[in-house]
């Protein structure tokens, strides 16, 4: 029996063929931090396996952590954004 795997966001359903994993995190809050950073820069992304890790933190090791996934065509741009240094102090000052 073959199953089609899908990832659902608030507004779209994506097949795994459309998405690539660009990062894995042991803690869901880190995945959400970087998801927000990517979305602020116009990159569509979703988080996968968050609930497995939150429910059983030891499962994080077994499943490879919380996955941050983006559309394949956005992967290079997303990696550049994530790899760039983040200046939290300046970001907080500019938004106040």
PEZI-V257817 format. One line per field, one symbol per residue. ss: DSSP state (~ for helix, > for strand, _ for the rest). Layout:
ss=???
This chain:
ss=_____>>>____>>>___>>>>>>>__~~~~~~~~~~~~~____>>>>_~~~~~~___~~~~~__>>>>>>~~~~~~~~~~~~____~~~~~~~__
